[in-house]
Amino acid sequence: MKARFILGKKKVLEQYNKLKALGLKVSYSFKTNRDIGRVLEELTDSEFSIHLIDEVGMITKRGRIWFFSQAWNQEDIKKLAAGGVRNFVVDNEKDLMELLDFIERNKIKINLLLRMKFQEHRIGSGKYFVYGMPSKKVNEIISDVKDNEFIGLLGVHVHRKSQNTSEWDIKEELRDSLSEESLNRINIINLGGGLPVRYKSYALEVIPYIFEKIKEVTEWLKERGIEIYIEPGRFIAGPAVKLETEIIQVYDNVVVVNTSLYNCALDTHLTETKMLVEGELDDGAVEEGEYYLIKGNSPTRDDIFRYKVKLRKEKVVVGEKIVFLNAGAYNYTTDFCGFNKLETVLI
């Protein structure tokens, strides 16, 4: 058996509908998993957050795209406009000036979100770049462009890093960050992503708290006539996909499977998210089991899916499956050791 991903459409819709039930519009972060994006385009009214021009052609309904600027020029914007993209999220003043110049010269009407920095506290090293402009600058820009005839819907996008488990006092932060004048002019606020999903290294007990905070800010903004978006990636993609592998060797409580982190789960390295194993025993479980290290099949010393997982001994034999859960987020491959992208099977 070759290693493969199993994508469940039912789970995609279940996760999507949890967010819709909160009164939110969804703009799925397409870079998280393109296969999930295609399912959402087919089965839902989801919109899409796109970061690369090459990915625009992967969405049929271009009116659903919100394109994020990143050091673009006039030719880039021209390609996007020619392709039917009219919704833009701008990260900095330089990119904004390029966009304003283009729409005013070409008399094209767009919808615009300004990316604003929020203070965040996140599990991790704090080594990541924080996108967006300071709130003071965002307020100034809203004041400057509020009467621009080529800007239809105007709003603010709040960047949230992945697996954000603690920074969800959104209402207070928006109230502190945006002036009354800005709140009266804008039509949309995108709360960003960051919704956590369950891994061995992360629990889900925080989700009810996060949802309560989202409900709070949603009610407040709707009273002001502001539409609220959320930008899930991992929250939809993670739980919707399983990674199915096969044991090819067992020795000294080491299990080797027939794929590599570098082929399907590089996110494990980048975000320290350890995927759960289907059927694994809790550390305090009454059932008897043994602890194993699960290793990929590359020659790299850090090719380790899990350092310590408790499994039933009778299931740990060559030819048995090891199935990883919540495997759908950022499950891209590399060409290291000649690896090829794993097949994704839809069910």
C-alpha positions in Angstrom: 0.0 0.0 0.0 1.3 3.4 -0.9 1.0 6.2 1.6 -1.9 8.5 0.8 -4.2 11.3 2.1 -7.9 10.5 2.7 -10.1 13.7 2.3 -13.6 13.5 3.8 -16.0 16.0 2.1 -18.5 15.5 5.0 -15.9 16.7 7.5 -15.1 19.8 5.3 -18.7 20.8 5.4 -19.0 20.1 9.1 -16.1 22.4 10.0 -17.4 25.0 7.5 -20.9 25.0 9.0 -19.6 25.5 12.5 -18.3 28.9 11.4 -21.4 29.8 9.4 -23.5 29.1 12.5 -21.7 31.9 14.3 -23.0 34.4 11.7 -19.7 34.7 9.9 -18.8 34.8 6.2 -15.9 32.5 5.4 -12.9 33.3 3.3 -10.9 30.0 3.2 -7.1 30.4 3.2 -6.4 28.6 -0.1 -2.7 28.0 0.6 -3.5 25.7 3.5 -4.7 22.9 1.2 -5.8 23.5 -2.4 -7.9 20.2 -2.5 -10.0 21.5 0.3 -10.5 24.8 -1.6 -11.8 22.9 -4.6 -14.3 21.1 -2.4 -15.5 24.3 -0.8 -15.9 26.0 -4.2 -18.0 23.1 -5.4 -20.2 22.6 -2.3 -20.4 25.9 -0.5 -20.6 29.7 -0.9 -17.1 30.1 0.6 -14.9 32.9 -0.6 -11.1 32.4 -0.9 -8.0 34.2 0.4 -5.3 33.9 -2.3 -1.7 35.0 -2.0 -0.2 34.0 -5.4 -1.2 35.0 -8.9 -0.6 31.4 -10.1 -3.3 30.2 -7.7 -6.0 32.6 -9.1 -6.6 30.3 -12.0 -7.4 27.4 -9.7 -10.7 29.2 -8.6 -13.4 29.3 -11.3 -15.5 32.0 -9.6 -13.1 34.9 -9.4 -15.6 37.1 -7.6 -15.1 34.9 -4.6 -11.3 35.7 -4.4 -9.7 38.1 -2.0 -6.2 38.7 -3.2 -3.4 39.6 -0.8 -0.7 42.0 -1.9 2.9 41.1 -1.4 5.5 43.4 -3.1 3.4 43.7 -6.3 3.8 46.1 -9.3 1.5 47.5 -12.0 1.8 44.4 -14.2 0.8 42.1 -11.4 -2.3 44.2 -10.6 -3.1 44.3 -14.3 -3.0 40.5 -14.6 -5.3 40.2 -11.5 -7.8 42.8 -12.8 -7.8 41.1 -16.3 -8.6 37.8 -14.6 -11.6 39.2 -12.9 -10.3 39.8 -9.4 -11.8 42.9 -7.7 -11.3 42.2 -4.0 -7.9 43.1 -2.5 -6.2 42.9 0.9 -3.2 45.3 1.2 -0.5 44.8 3.7 1.6 48.0 3.5 1.5 51.6 2.1 3.8 50.8 -0.8 1.4 48.1 -2.1 -1.5 50.4 -1.5 -0.1 53.2 -3.5 0.4 50.9 -6.5 -3.2 49.7 -6.2 -4.7 53.2 -5.9 -2.7 54.4 -8.8 -3.9 51.5 -11.0 -7.6 51.8 -10.2 -7.6 55.5 -10.7 -5.8 55.4 -14.0 -7.9 52.5 -15.3 -11.2 53.6 -13.6 -11.8 50.1 -12.0 -13.9 49.8 -8.9 -12.6 47.4 -6.2 -13.3 46.3 -2.6 -10.4 46.9 -0.3 -9.3 45.5 3.1 -6.4 47.1 5.0 -4.3 44.6 7.0 -3.8 45.8 10.6 -1.4 44.5 13.2 -2.8 43.0 16.4 -0.8 42.3 19.5 -0.5 38.5 19.9 0.6 36.0 22.5 1.2 32.6 20.9 2.7 29.3 21.8 6.0 29.4 19.9 9.3 31.3 19.7 8.0 34.6 18.4 10.3 34.4 15.5 7.7 35.1 12.8 7.1 38.2 10.7 4.0 40.1 11.8 2.0 41.3 8.8 0.0 44.5 8.6 0.2 48.2 9.4 -0.1 49.9 12.8 -3.7 50.9 13.8 -2.8 54.6 13.7 -1.7 54.3 10.0 -4.9 52.2 9.2 -7.1 54.9 10.6 -5.3 57.6 8.6 -5.7 55.6 5.4 -9.4 55.0 6.0 -9.8 58.8 6.4 -7.8 59.4 3.2 -9.7 56.9 0.9 -13.2 57.0 2.4 -14.6 59.1 -0.4 -12.6 57.4 -3.2 -15.1 56.7 -6.0 -13.2 53.6 -7.1 -13.4 51.9 -3.7 -16.7 50.2 -2.9 -16.6 48.1 0.2 -13.8 49.2 2.6 -12.6 47.3 5.7 -9.9 45.9 7.9 -8.2 42.6 8.0 -6.6 41.3 11.2 -3.7 38.9 10.7 -3.8 36.0 13.2 -1.0 33.4 13.3 -1.7 29.7 13.2 -2.9 27.8 16.3 -3.7 31.0 18.3 -5.0 29.7 21.6 -5.0 32.8 23.8 -5.4 36.1 21.9 -9.1 36.4 21.3 -10.2 39.6 23.0 -11.1 40.9 19.6 -13.9 43.3 20.5 -11.7 45.2 23.0 -8.7 45.3 20.6 -10.9 46.6 17.7 -12.5 49.2 19.9 -9.0 50.3 21.1 -7.5 50.3 17.6 -10.1 51.8 15.3 -11.5 55.4 15.7 -15.2 56.1 15.7 -14.8 57.7 12.3 -13.2 54.5 10.9 -15.9 52.3 12.4 -18.6 54.5 10.8 -17.0 54.2 7.3 -15.9 50.6 7.0 -18.2 47.8 5.8 -16.2 44.7 6.6 -13.9 43.3 9.2 -12.0 40.0 8.5 -11.0 38.5 11.9 -8.3 36.5 10.2 -7.5 32.8 10.9 -5.6 31.2 13.8 -8.4 28.9 15.0 -6.7 25.9 16.6 -7.3 22.3 15.9 -6.4 19.3 18.0 -2.9 17.8 17.9 -1.0 15.8 20.5 0.7 19.1 21.4 -2.6 21.2 21.4 -5.9 20.6 23.1 -9.3 21.8 22.0 -10.7 22.9 25.4 -10.1 26.5 24.3 -12.5 26.4 21.3 -15.7 27.1 23.3 -14.0 30.2 24.8 -12.9 31.4 21.3 -16.4 30.9 19.8 -17.9 33.0 22.7 -15.4 35.8 21.9 -16.2 35.6 18.2 -20.0 35.8 19.0 -19.3 38.8 21.2 -17.5 40.7 18.5 -19.9 39.6 15.8 -22.9 40.9 17.6 -21.2 44.2 18.3 -20.1 44.7 14.7 -23.4 43.7 13.2 -25.1 46.4 15.4 -22.9 48.9 13.5 -23.8 47.4 10.1 -20.4 45.8 9.6 -20.1 42.4 7.9 -17.8 39.9 9.6 -15.5 37.5 7.9 -13.3 34.8 9.3 -10.4 33.2 7.4 -10.0 29.5 8.4 -7.3 27.4 6.9 -6.2 24.8 9.4 -9.6 24.7 11.2 -11.3 23.3 8.0 -8.4 21.5 6.3 -6.8 19.8 9.3 -9.7 17.6 10.6 -10.9 16.9 7.1 -7.9 14.8 6.1 -6.2 11.6 7.4 -2.7 10.4 6.4 -2.7 6.7 5.8 0.7 5.0 6.0 2.0 1.5 6.3 4.6 0.0 8.7 7.6 -1.2 6.8 9.9 -2.0 9.7 9.8 -2.4 13.5 12.9 -2.6 15.8 13.7 -1.5 19.4 10.3 0.2 19.7 11.0 2.2 16.5 8.3 2.1 13.8 9.3 3.0 10.3 6.5 4.0 7.9 6.5 4.2 4.1 6.6 8.0 3.8 8.5 10.9 5.2 7.7 14.2 7.0 9.5 15.8 4.1 6.9 14.3 1.7 3.7 15.1 3.4 3.9 16.7 6.9 6.6 19.3 6.9 4.2 21.4 9.0 5.2 19.1 11.9 8.6 20.7 11.9 7.5 24.3 11.2 4.8 24.6 13.8 5.7 21.7 16.2 2.2 20.2 15.7 2.4 16.5 16.4 -0.4 14.6 14.7 -2.5 12.2 16.6 -2.5 8.6 15.6 -5.8 6.8 15.1 -6.2 4.2 17.9 -3.4 5.5 20.1 -3.8 4.9 23.9 -3.8 7.6 26.5 -0.8 7.7 28.7 -2.9 6.7 31.7 -5.0 4.2 29.8 -5.9 0.9 31.4 -5.3 -1.0 28.2 -1.9 -2.5 27.8 0.4 -1.0 25.2 3.9 0.0 24.5 5.5 3.3 23.6 7.0 3.7 20.1 8.8 6.3 18.1 7.3 6.7 14.6 9.9 7.5 12.0 9.7 8.4 8.3 11.6 6.5 5.6 14.2 9.2 4.7 17.8 9.2 6.0 17.3 12.4 7.9 17.7 12.3 11.7 14.7 14.6 12.3 12.3 12.7 10.1 10.1 11.8 13.2 6.3 11.9 13.1 6.0 11.2 16.8 8.7 10.7 19.5 6.5 8.8 21.9 3.1 7.2 21.1 1.4 4.4 23.0 0.1 1.7 20.8 -1.3 -1.9 21.2 1.7 -4.2 20.5 -0.3 -6.6 18.4 -1.0 -3.7 15.9 2.6 -2.8 15.5 3.7 -5.3 12.8 5.0 -4.9 9.3 2.1 -4.4 6.9 -0.3 -2.8 9.4 -1.5 0.7 8.9 -0.6 3.8 10.9 -3.2 6.5 10.3 -2.5 10.1 11.3 -5.4 12.4 12.2 -5.9 16.1 11.4 -3.4 15.8 8.6 -4.8 18.2 6.0 -3.1 21.5 6.9 0.0 22.4 4.9 0.6 18.8 3.8 2.8 19.8 0.9 5.8 17.9 -0.3 9.4 18.7 -1.1 11.7 17.2 -3.8 14.1 16.0 -1.1 15.3 12.5 -1.9 13.2 12.5 -5.0 9.9 12.5 -3.2 6.7 12.9 -5.1 3.4 14.3 -3.9 1.1 11.8 -2.3 -2.2 11.0 -3.8 -5.3 12.5 -2.2 -8.4 10.3 -2.3 -11.8 12.0 -1.8 -14.6 10.2 0.1 
